[in-house]
């Protein structure tokens, strides 16, 4: 198992692109039209599942969970433990950072 210093260094390194992607999709002008479409659908859809699906593209915090899951899957990053607990802890740690 890696040292705690290396694990924490990786935590902050992984959190940087997650935050960048989440911010860009939910706030920047380049994604304004799709975001406005999703915002409208999140308010108008009849199904609660549809409303929640579209809402996740308008909320930085919500969207960051999905981006984090993708990055954890791609990198295999684990924090503190070398089993499923390591993935769970790393998931919430990256979202927090």
N, C-alpha and C positions, 0 to 999 in steps of 0.2 A: 504494500500500500504506500502511496505517495505521502510525503510529509504534509502536515497541515498547511504549511506556508505555500507549497505548490498548489494544493487544493484551493486555497483562498485566492491565490493569484489567478488560477483558471476561472474561478467564480466571477471575478471582476472583469476578466477578459471576455467571457461569454456574455455577461450582462451588457456590455457596450453595444454589440450589434443588435441584441434583442431590443434594447431601448431605442436605438436608432431606427430600426424597422417599425416598431410600434408607433413611435412618434411620427414618422414620415407618412405612414398609411392613415393615421387618424387626425393629422393636423395640417400637413403641407398641401400647397396649392395643386401639385401634380395629381393628387388623388381626390380633388374636390368633387368632381362630377360623380364618380362612383360612391363617394362618401355621402353626398346629398341623396343619391338614389337609395342607398342603404338606410339612411336616416328616415326618409319618407316611408319606406317599406316597414321599418321597425315600428312606426306609428300607425300604419294603416292595415297591415295584414290581420286577418281574422284569427289565425292560429298563433297561440303563444309561442310555439316552437319556431315558427317563421319569424315572429317579432324578435325573439332572442337571438336567432341566427344573424339577422341583419344588424341588430344592435351591436354585436361584437366588433363589427368593422368601424364603428363610430366611437368606441370607448377605448382609450389607450390602455387602461388597466386590464380590461377584459381581453383585448387583442394580445396583450403581452403574454398572457397565459398560453395561448396557442403557439405563438412564436417561440416561447420558452420550451414547450413540449417538443417542437420540431428540432430545436438546437440540442436539447438533451438527447433526443433520439439519434441525431446525426453524430454528435461527439461522444456519446456514451459516458458523459460526465456524471460522476457520483461524488457525493460529499460525505465524509466521515465513515461510511460503511460500504462494503463491497457487494451488497445485495440490493434487493428492492428498496430497502430503507434509504440507501445512498441516493437512489434516483428520486425518491420522494422528497428528501431533505434538499437535494440540489435544485429540484423544481421550484420549491417555494423560496429558496434562498435567491435564486436568479431573479424571480419575479420581484422579490423585495428590493434587491439592489437596483 
